[in-house]
Amino acid sequence: MYGILTAAIAAALVVMAVTPAVQRWAEKIGAVDQPSARRINTRPMPRVGGIAILLGFLAAALITVTIRQISSGQHTWTREIVGLIAAVSYAGVVGLIDDLYDLSAKRQVLAIVGAGVLLYLFGVRIEGVTNLMGGSVGASYNPSLNWHALSAPVSLLATVVWVFVVTKTVDAIDGLDGLAAGVCAISAATLALMSTQLHPSDGPGLHGPTLALIAAALVGACIGFLRFNYHPARIIMGTIGAWVLGVALSAISILGAFKVAAVVSVLVPVLVLGVPIFDYIHVMIRRVLAHAPLTKADKRHLHHRLLERGWNQRQVAWFIYSLTAVLCLAAFALFKARHVLR
């Protein structure tokens, strides 16, 4: 528990210390979002605040995971954990390039797919699915019959799709002061709590304590950034921040919840990230029905619709925070019941 608190506090302190310098640098080089018809901000806003999120997350994760390895004598820097850090760093670099040079939609897609492939190559992959109708043999229940391993090509596809969906959904909800950072903080806190509950009996290859430290570092980075991003925001996270949070959350969920061979293995991570995922899917469906470009930003998201009804930014943010918390509580309840559902 002390390690988790240390990771969160360290990340928050680094982010709060670095963000003012990032803001000044963004203003100096012109990395600023100007007000427009599709944006909510009414004044120019520095858009590369995700640099601070990335630095805070990496500093806290690297320090606490290393300390755990030294103090416990266990090999915490596994191939998968190294891959997670590498993929998040890669996402941050490419996200910053997008913030500075505005990559095309095709290149953005390829960049996110690259993060998913990188995770897969390091062993961070969705290895199987649950057959919700299977597992029963007469009056008994055999969990091994309920879990079906995926072939390598299907595993790669599932991993890339999951990373892409989570990353794009985080990017999509980053349209309101403090919204993405707050939602991701709640989701990461839930994943951290779940990681502390993982046991070797849940399945091979689990990294519970180490994942808890990494998820806690993500929580701290988000909370530290909210000091500057909560309404009225002084800086926004930009593509770099959204991609760092999206890739980190998708990787943590793959190494944790997805590895639990039970009925809840797919439901849990989907519920943890349910609000942005469901909102993103709903927006995509509306764009298809309206014959609108799928990659063109618009004001069809939940937070836009609530603003149109007269809600202010803080009311919208806290409403979506609450929805996220409810879904995360449901996910954690299912996660705790995994032994019963096996």
Steps between C-alpha positions, in 0.01 A plus 500: 500500500784741582655430161173580323462828689862585429453440127187716486645784705831498313325517164272782614791704636704461182204601283423805714866604493541456124169627362569876536823461299315294237236772478758773446681291236175428313411868493849590382497262201134559415368157597167656589140409415307798373123534562291357217150377424583141601692591818365593840790722611428871454862612518834370368609191696844329511442144379803288593432456872533126447877547511468554873269197534752282318797623707314461829378152412840379381689645797266344757473165320874462441594594855238294687528188284879509535479547876260205521741282305789595729305468826309181415774320312243411233538557129242778454649640179356224286478507122133601520559789740788629285270475198231701677744781579641488146156517336386788721820691422456433128139622517617814675762580237265445206220685680729799547586493129126513425453795737782689331449404135138375477537150355241375254226267622664207319833560671330532837334162450830342398671652803248355744511164323878514539458536877278191504748299294784610727310381806427167331867447414589550867242243612227745600218330314142378528558126507150359526127556538225360715218289361206629704293194407767240566678339789229271629546125506188342636445633849859617537683803361843486343663845461754364250213431258382859538828659386609487138849601395532717191730420210793736451341700212168536685680593822693770314182635342312501833787677676536767231124562485477534878794743517356700211149520647616602848746757368250657260230514766729686740593734217133554420395603853786749527266779395406645836707648781616222732281231345756258355740535792223442756346201323842341448592558865187313613559217252869470590418499872259212441762306305754568777259364760430194288871440452553481876241219508664282236640166617707232327194275505324743264726399215860495379695809407325743734688806625265613777724707734701652217186585303357665809804729519474590131126565519551710812762705317240563230247611762749743651593642159133567422430659837809717477395617154149583622662774709542688169237335279186515717257773396600770430795321340835666438633223276362191324668163466487481121555188295811408695308486827202311360721241330721451806194441718326282242794271430584473871143412599462246220831332588427488874159345435651240266759396757243494779129456439530331160727231642244386756349189340142552610169628373601851606824507300350709219222673692728652763731711281208604280307623804802677648530703180130480424402867482751607233464170310119510486504871415751444219302212352180706517670790320637268230152358440351849473770603251432192287125566499562864410749402228757720675878438490596263783826680576370857493454656844150623583274572796313170525666381822314475831673803651405711197134397526488580871654841440236567237235432764634781713731313737826671588838333458541401864153346515567297186841387626368384837202325341732299276740441792203354689397275210859378475514430873176300489623284211836454672326386819300250295820380334674458835201308641516261203875474541466408868240239407725338238561187707125449537442554127770260387 
